[in-house]
């Protein structure tokens, strides 16, 4: 019996050799545009803050799905040119995406997001857990 691989000529792996550096460069660029963040917790909730200077509220998406908080959006470019002395101003732009795995006691139904002074703050409530009550155990004579 002849297998298919015996009939197919060997194809050089030049495409993956070309594509790998391009993909790695793309990952580095994505990391460059990835906004800085910090996470904290209180007894009542989890709080994640993400720096998004120059990003409008309409360009931010916050979603919770399958125990994961995803923040995505886009910082749009703006360019201004004026006058004889050639004054210009440019800002960096691009898409961003951050995902955070939420702890098991996070209440994914109670999520609040606010955006002020270039910082997005997302609060995820903790599930209400009742403190275990002490249980008296009777000691019996054996």
FIBA-517106 format. One line per 8 residues: number of its first residue (from 1); their letters; for each residue z, x, y of N, C-alpha, C, CB. Coordinates in nm, 2 decimals. Atoms other than C-alpha are relative to their C-alpha. Glycine has a CB too. Layout:
<recs>
NUM> a> Z/X/Y/Z/X/Y/Z/X/Y/Z/X/Y; ... .
</recs>
This chain:
<recs>
1> xxxxxxxx> 0.00/0.09/-0.12/0.00/0.00/0.00/0.00/0.09/0.12/0.12/-0.10/0.00; 0.02/-0.08/-0.12/-0.10/0.13/0.34/0.08/-0.07/0.11/-0.15/0.02/0.04; -0.08/0.05/-0.10/0.15/0.08/0.62/-0.08/0.01/0.13/0.13/0.06/0.02; 0.07/0.01/-0.12/0.03/-0.01/0.97/0.02/0.13/0.08/0.05/-0.11/0.09; -0.03/-0.13/-0.08/0.19/0.31/1.12/-0.09/0.11/-0.05/0.14/0.04/-0.01; 0.09/-0.10/0.05/-0.04/0.51/0.89/-0.14/-0.01/0.06/-0.01/0.00/-0.15; 0.13/0.02/-0.06/-0.35/0.36/1.05/-0.01/0.02/0.15/-0.04/-0.14/-0.04; 0.00/-0.01/-0.15/-0.24/0.38/1.41/0.01/0.14/0.04/0.11/-0.09/0.06 .
9> xxxxxxxx> -0.02/-0.14/-0.04/-0.30/0.71/1.58/0.12/0.02/0.09/-0.13/0.04/0.08; -0.12/-0.03/-0.08/0.00/0.87/1.75/-0.04/-0.01/0.14/0.06/0.14/-0.04; 0.03/0.01/-0.14/0.01/0.77/2.11/0.11/0.09/0.07/0.02/-0.15/0.05; -0.09/-0.09/-0.07/0.16/1.04/2.34/0.10/-0.09/0.08/-0.07/0.10/0.09; -0.11/0.07/-0.08/0.49/0.93/2.51/0.00/0.04/0.14/0.13/0.03/-0.07; 0.01/-0.04/-0.14/0.36/1.03/2.85/0.05/-0.10/0.10/-0.14/0.05/0.03; -0.04/0.11/-0.09/0.43/0.69/3.00/0.15/0.00/0.03/-0.05/-0.13/-0.05; -0.14/0.00/-0.02/0.80/0.71/2.94/0.05/0.12/0.07/0.08/-0.01/-0.13 .
17> xxxxxxxx> -0.03/-0.12/-0.07/0.81/1.07/3.06/-0.03/-0.02/0.15/-0.08/0.12/-0.06; 0.03/0.03/-0.14/0.65/0.95/3.39/0.10/-0.10/0.06/-0.15/-0.05/0.01; -0.08/0.12/-0.05/0.85/0.63/3.42/0.15/0.04/0.02/-0.01/-0.11/-0.09; -0.14/-0.03/0.00/1.20/0.78/3.35/0.05/0.05/0.14/0.04/0.10/-0.11; -0.05/-0.05/-0.13/1.23/0.98/3.68/-0.01/-0.11/0.11/-0.08/0.13/0.04; 0.02/0.10/-0.10/1.09/0.69/3.88/0.12/-0.11/-0.01/-0.13/-0.07/-0.02; -0.11/0.10/0.02/1.35/0.45/3.72/0.13/0.06/0.05/0.01/-0.04/-0.15; -0.12/-0.07/-0.04/1.63/0.70/3.78/0.01/0.00/0.15/0.02/0.14/-0.06 .
25> xxxxxxxx> 0.00/0.00/-0.15/1.53/0.73/4.15/0.03/-0.14/0.05/-0.14/0.05/0.05; -0.03/0.14/-0.04/1.53/0.35/4.18/0.14/-0.03/-0.02/-0.09/-0.09/-0.08; -0.14/0.02/0.02/1.88/0.34/4.04/0.08/0.06/0.11/0.05/0.04/-0.14; -0.07/-0.07/-0.11/2.00/0.60/4.29/-0.02/-0.07/0.13/-0.05/0.14/0.01; 0.02/0.08/-0.13/1.84/0.40/4.58/0.09/-0.12/0.00/-0.15/-0.03/0.02; -0.08/0.13/0.01/2.01/0.08/4.45/0.15/0.03/0.03/-0.02/-0.06/-0.13; -0.14/-0.04/-0.03/2.35/0.27/4.45/0.02/0.02/0.14/0.03/0.12/-0.09; -0.01/-0.04/-0.14/2.28/0.39/4.80/0.02/-0.13/0.08/-0.12/0.07/0.05 .
33> xxxxxxxx> -0.01/0.13/-0.07/2.24/0.02/4.92/0.12/-0.08/-0.05/-0.13/-0.07/-0.01; -0.11/0.07/0.06/2.54/-0.09/4.71/0.12/0.00/0.10/0.04/0.05/-0.14; -0.11/0.00/-0.10/2.81/-0.20/4.96/0.13/0.04/-0.06/0.01/-0.14/0.06; -0.13/-0.04/0.04/3.16/-0.05/4.94/0.09/-0.12/-0.02/0.06/0.10/0.10; -0.09/0.12/0.03/3.43/-0.28/4.80/0.14/0.05/-0.04/-0.06/-0.09/-0.11; -0.14/-0.03/0.05/3.80/-0.30/4.72/0.05/-0.13/-0.07/0.09/0.05/0.11; -0.06/0.11/0.07/4.00/-0.52/4.49/0.15/0.01/0.00/-0.06/-0.01/-0.15; -0.15/0.00/0.00/4.36/-0.63/4.51/0.04/-0.13/-0.07/0.05/0.01/0.14 .
41> xxxxxxxx> -0.05/0.12/0.06/4.58/-0.89/4.36/0.14/-0.03/0.06/0.01/0.01/-0.15; -0.13/0.05/-0.03/4.88/-1.10/4.45/0.05/-0.09/-0.11/0.00/-0.08/0.14; -0.04/0.09/0.11/5.09/-1.33/4.23/-0.08/-0.12/-0.01/0.15/-0.03/0.02; 0.07/0.13/-0.01/4.87/-1.62/4.34/-0.15/0.02/-0.02/0.02/-0.07/0.13; 0.14/-0.01/0.00/4.52/-1.48/4.35/-0.05/0.15/-0.01/-0.07/-0.06/0.12; 0.07/-0.13/-0.01/4.27/-1.19/4.32/-0.09/0.00/0.12/-0.09/0.03/-0.13; 0.07/-0.01/-0.12/4.10/-1.07/4.63/-0.10/0.12/-0.01/0.09/0.01/0.13; 0.10/-0.11/0.00/3.77/-0.87/4.65/-0.06/0.00/0.14/-0.10/-0.02/-0.11 .
49> xxxxxxxx> 0.06/-0.02/-0.13/3.65/-0.74/4.99/-0.12/0.09/-0.01/0.10/0.05/0.10; 0.12/-0.08/0.00/3.30/-0.61/5.04/-0.05/0.02/0.14/-0.11/-0.07/-0.09; 0.05/-0.03/-0.13/3.17/-0.43/5.35/-0.15/-0.04/0.01/0.02/0.15/0.03; 0.14/0.05/-0.02/2.85/-0.61/5.47/-0.03/0.00/0.15/-0.02/-0.14/-0.06; 0.03/0.01/-0.14/2.79/-0.50/5.83/-0.15/-0.03/0.02/0.03/0.14/0.06; 0.14/0.03/-0.04/2.48/-0.65/5.99/-0.06/-0.10/-0.10/-0.08/0.12/0.00; 0.05/0.10/0.09/2.44/-0.91/5.71/0.04/-0.14/0.04/0.04/0.03/-0.15; -0.04/0.13/-0.04/2.43/-1.27/5.81/0.05/-0.09/-0.12/-0.12/-0.07/0.07 .
57> xxxxxxxx> -0.05/0.09/0.11/2.61/-1.55/5.62/-0.11/-0.06/-0.08/0.08/-0.11/0.07; 0.11/0.06/0.07/2.28/-1.70/5.52/-0.06/0.09/-0.10/-0.11/-0.05/0.10; 0.06/-0.10/0.09/2.18/-1.38/5.34/0.09/0.05/-0.10/-0.05/0.12/0.08; -0.10/-0.04/0.10/2.48/-1.36/5.12/0.01/-0.11/-0.11/0.14/0.02/0.06; -0.02/0.10/0.12/2.51/-1.53/4.77/0.12/0.05/-0.08/-0.13/0.00/-0.09; -0.12/-0.03/0.08/2.84/-1.55/4.59/0.00/-0.10/-0.11/0.14/-0.01/0.08; 0.01/0.09/0.11/2.84/-1.69/4.24/0.11/0.05/-0.11/-0.14/0.00/-0.07; -0.09/-0.03/0.11/3.09/-1.71/3.95/-0.06/-0.07/-0.12/0.15/-0.06/0.03 .
65> xxxxxxxx> 0.06/0.05/0.12/2.95/-1.74/3.60/0.05/0.08/-0.12/-0.15/0.00/0.01; -0.04/-0.07/0.12/3.09/-1.66/3.26/0.10/0.11/0.02/-0.12/0.06/-0.07; -0.11/-0.10/-0.03/3.40/-1.47/3.40/-0.05/0.11/0.08/0.05/0.05/-0.13; 0.05/-0.11/-0.08/3.19/-1.26/3.63/-0.03/-0.05/0.14/-0.13/0.06/-0.06; 0.03/0.03/-0.14/3.18/-1.27/4.01/-0.11/0.09/0.05/0.13/0.02/0.09; 0.12/-0.08/-0.04/2.84/-1.17/4.15/-0.02/-0.03/0.15/-0.12/-0.05/-0.08; 0.03/0.00/-0.14/2.78/-1.09/4.52/-0.14/0.06/0.02/0.11/0.07/0.09; 0.13/-0.06/-0.02/2.42/-1.04/4.62/-0.05/-0.05/0.14/-0.10/-0.05/-0.11 .
73> xxxxxxxx> 0.06/0.04/-0.13/2.21/-1.06/4.94/-0.10/0.11/0.04/0.11/-0.02/0.10; 0.10/-0.09/-0.06/1.99/-0.87/5.17/0.03/0.02/0.15/-0.14/-0.06/-0.01; -0.01/-0.04/-0.14/2.03/-0.68/5.49/-0.14/0.02/0.06/0.09/0.13/0.02; 0.13/0.00/-0.05/1.72/-0.74/5.69/-0.02/0.11/0.11/-0.04/-0.14/0.06; 0.03/-0.11/-0.10/1.55/-0.48/5.91/-0.02/-0.06/0.14/-0.12/0.08/-0.05; 0.03/0.03/-0.14/1.53/-0.49/6.28/-0.04/0.13/0.07/0.12/-0.07/0.08; 0.05/-0.11/-0.07/1.34/-0.26/6.51/-0.03/-0.04/0.14/-0.12/0.07/-0.08; 0.02/0.03/-0.14/1.32/-0.24/6.88/-0.06/0.12/0.07/0.13/-0.05/0.07 .
81> xxxxxxxx> 0.06/-0.11/-0.07/1.09/-0.04/7.10/-0.02/-0.05/0.14/-0.14/0.04/-0.06; 0.01/0.04/-0.14/1.10/-0.04/7.48/-0.03/0.12/0.09/0.14/-0.06/0.05; 0.02/-0.09/-0.11/0.99/0.14/7.79/-0.08/0.12/-0.02/0.13/0.04/0.04; 0.08/-0.12/-0.01/0.81/0.45/7.89/0.07/0.12/-0.06/-0.03/0.03/0.15; -0.07/-0.12/0.06/1.08/0.69/7.76/0.02/-0.02/-0.15/0.14/0.01/0.07; 0.00/0.03/0.15/1.04/0.55/7.41/0.14/-0.01/-0.05/-0.08/0.10/-0.07; -0.13/0.03/0.06/1.37/0.40/7.33/-0.02/-0.08/-0.13/0.09/-0.08/0.10; 0.01/0.08/0.13/1.41/0.28/6.97/0.13/0.00/-0.07/-0.11/0.06/-0.09 .
89> xxxxxxxx> -0.12/0.02/0.08/1.67/0.15/6.74/-0.04/-0.05/-0.14/0.10/-0.09/0.07; 0.04/0.04/0.13/1.64/0.12/6.36/0.13/-0.02/-0.08/-0.10/0.09/-0.07; -0.12/0.02/0.09/1.89/-0.01/6.10/-0.06/0.00/-0.14/0.07/-0.14/0.03; 0.05/0.00/0.14/1.87/0.04/5.73/0.01/-0.15/-0.06/0.10/0.09/-0.09; 0.01/0.13/0.05/1.79/-0.26/5.52/-0.03/0.00/-0.15/-0.10/-0.09/0.07; 0.03/0.00/0.14/1.75/-0.37/5.16/0.09/-0.10/-0.07/0.02/0.13/-0.06; -0.07/0.09/0.09/1.88/-0.59/4.88/0.12/0.07/-0.05/-0.09/-0.06/-0.11; -0.11/-0.06/0.07/2.22/-0.54/4.73/0.05/-0.10/-0.10/0.11/0.03/0.10 .
97> xxxxxxxx> -0.05/0.08/0.11/2.40/-0.67/4.42/0.12/0.07/-0.05/-0.11/-0.02/-0.11; -0.13/-0.05/0.06/2.76/-0.62/4.30/0.05/-0.11/-0.09/0.10/0.03/0.11; -0.06/0.09/0.10/2.92/-0.78/3.99/0.13/0.05/-0.04/-0.10/-0.01/-0.12; -0.13/-0.04/0.03/3.28/-0.78/3.91/0.05/-0.09/-0.12/0.10/-0.02/0.12; -0.06/0.08/0.11/3.44/-0.89/3.57/0.13/-0.05/0.04/0.00/0.09/-0.13; -0.12/0.06/-0.04/3.72/-1.13/3.64/0.10/0.01/-0.11/-0.01/-0.14/0.05; -0.10/0.00/0.11/4.05/-1.11/3.45/0.01/-0.13/-0.06/0.14/0.04/0.06; -0.01/0.12/0.08/4.13/-1.37/3.19/0.08/-0.11/0.07/0.06/0.03/-0.13 .
105> xxxxxxxx> -0.08/0.11/-0.06/4.38/-1.55/3.41/-0.06/-0.04/0.14/0.14/0.05/0.02; 0.07/0.05/-0.13/4.13/-1.60/3.70/-0.05/-0.14/-0.02/-0.12/0.10/0.03; 0.05/0.14/0.00/4.06/-1.96/3.78/-0.13/-0.01/0.07/0.11/-0.10/0.07; 0.14/-0.01/-0.05/3.68/-1.96/3.82/-0.03/-0.13/0.08/-0.09/0.02/-0.11; 0.03/0.13/-0.07/3.70/-2.32/3.96/0.06/0.00/0.15/0.06/-0.12/-0.07; -0.07/-0.01/-0.13/3.91/-2.21/4.26/-0.04/0.14/0.07/0.15/-0.01/-0.01; 0.05/-0.12/-0.07/3.71/-1.95/4.46/-0.03/-0.03/0.14/-0.13/0.05/-0.08; 0.02/0.01/-0.15/3.70/-1.91/4.84/-0.07/0.13/0.05/0.13/-0.04/0.07 .
113> xxxxxxxx> 0.06/-0.12/-0.06/3.47/-1.68/5.03/-0.01/-0.02/0.15/-0.14/0.02/-0.06; 0.02/0.00/-0.15/3.48/-1.59/5.40/-0.06/0.13/0.05/0.14/-0.02/0.07; 0.07/-0.12/-0.05/3.28/-1.35/5.61/0.03/0.01/0.15/-0.16/-0.02/-0.02; -0.04/-0.02/-0.14/3.42/-1.20/5.93/-0.01/0.15/0.03/0.14/-0.05/0.02; 0.01/-0.14/-0.04/3.34/-0.88/6.12/-0.06/0.09/-0.10/0.14/0.05/0.04; 0.07/-0.08/0.09/3.11/-0.75/5.86/0.07/0.02/-0.14/-0.02/0.13/0.06; -0.07/-0.02/0.13/3.35/-0.79/5.57/0.01/-0.14/-0.07/0.15/0.05/0.02; 0.00/0.12/0.08/3.31/-1.05/5.30/0.13/0.00/-0.09/-0.13/-0.02/-0.09 .
121> xxxxxxxx> -0.12/0.01/0.08/3.64/-1.16/5.14/-0.01/-0.11/-0.10/0.13/-0.01/0.09; 0.01/0.10/0.11/3.64/-1.35/4.81/0.14/-0.01/-0.06/-0.11/0.03/-0.10; -0.13/0.02/0.06/3.97/-1.50/4.68/-0.02/-0.09/-0.12/0.10/-0.06/0.09; 0.00/0.08/0.12/3.99/-1.62/4.32/0.14/-0.02/-0.04/-0.08/0.08/-0.11; -0.13/0.04/0.04/4.30/-1.81/4.23/0.03/0.04/-0.14/0.02/-0.15/0.02; -0.05/-0.03/0.14/4.51/-1.72/3.92/0.03/-0.14/-0.06/0.12/0.09/0.00; -0.04/0.12/0.07/4.56/-1.99/3.66/0.15/-0.01/0.00/-0.05/0.01/-0.15; -0.14/0.02/0.00/4.90/-2.14/3.68/0.06/0.02/-0.14/0.03/-0.15/0.06 .
129> xxxxxxxx> -0.07/-0.02/0.13/5.12/-2.01/3.41/0.14/-0.03/0.02/-0.03/0.15/-0.05; -0.14/0.03/-0.01/5.46/-2.14/3.35/0.08/0.12/-0.07/0.04/-0.14/-0.07; -0.08/-0.11/0.06/5.72/-1.87/3.29/0.07/-0.05/-0.13/0.11/0.04/0.11; -0.06/0.04/0.12/5.84/-1.88/2.94/0.15/-0.02/0.02/-0.02/0.10/-0.11; -0.14/0.03/-0.01/6.18/-2.05/2.92/0.07/0.06/-0.12/0.02/-0.15/0.00; -0.08/-0.06/0.11/6.45/-1.88/2.71/0.03/-0.11/-0.10/0.13/0.07/0.05; -0.03/0.09/0.11/6.51/-2.04/2.38/0.12/0.05/-0.07/-0.13/-0.02/-0.10; -0.13/-0.04/0.07/6.85/-2.04/2.23/-0.03/-0.01/-0.15/0.12/-0.10/0.04 .
137> xxxxxx> 0.02/0.00/0.15/6.83/-1.94/1.86/0.14/0.00/-0.06/-0.08/0.13/-0.04; -0.13/0.02/0.06/7.12/-2.05/1.65/0.01/0.11/-0.12/0.01/-0.14/-0.06; -0.02/-0.10/0.10/7.26/-1.78/1.43/0.08/-0.07/-0.12/0.09/0.12/0.05; -0.07/0.07/0.11/7.35/-1.91/1.08/0.06/0.11/-0.09/-0.11/-0.08/-0.08; -0.07/-0.10/0.09/7.58/-1.74/0.84/-0.08/0.00/-0.14/0.14/-0.04/-0.03; 0.08/-0.02/0.13/7.39/-1.61/0.53/0.09/0.00/-0.12/-0.09/0.11/0.01 .
</recs>
